[in-house]
């Protein structure tokens, strides 16, 4: 079963109660998992209690949430209508979260939103994996084994972190750029260039070089 948001609604038109009314009847007697990445991960956490789900959330984030709201953002302050997570019926099953601790906003939201309501949540920190940290796991060949370990063993497997790959190279280049270290940023940008294979990755490299103020590579 898949749950989509209307464009730029941040799932605000779907209440916790409405989700439970629609989904709970077809999950009775079954093991239930809610999962997603970014906004989808936020939804996986928010609605989990409605169906008693185990949560698999990769970098949960909702930019319209009061914890992250910015008046300079694209969402209005009035958009957000979801209840506080702690006031809802929380799931009694495990909550698994993956996050890049180098992404300050991501790790803040995990701690302030998820862990504050689920102090026993299992948080796997994947440095320099980026906001789309599932792509890091896919690139190093560990995504399938991680999901299967959660489903069948109820725990995170051993996952290598900070492995040199396209994703970590991009993230390190951006990190050093933010830190005001242009030489290191370019070094990692060149590594990303060598590792880029798909057209999508090559386009990301182009965008990276533009962001670094470099147009020849």
Secondary structure as UniProt FT lines:
FT   TURN            7..8
FT   TURN            10..13
FT   HELIX           16..23
FT   HELIX           24..26
FT   TURN            27..29
FT   STRAND          33..37
FT   HELIX           39..51
FT   STRAND          54..58
FT   TURN            63..64
FT   TURN            66..68
FT   TURN            71..72
FT   TURN            77..78
FT   HELIX           85..87
FT   STRAND          95..99
FT   TURN            101..102
FT   HELIX           104..109
FT   HELIX           110..115
FT   HELIX           116..117
FT   TURN            119..120
FT   STRAND          122..125
FT   TURN            127..128
FT   HELIX           133..139
FT   TURN            140..141
FT   HELIX           143..153
FT   HELIX           166..178
FT   TURN            179..180
FT   HELIX           182..195
FT   HELIX           199..211
FT   TURN            212..213
//
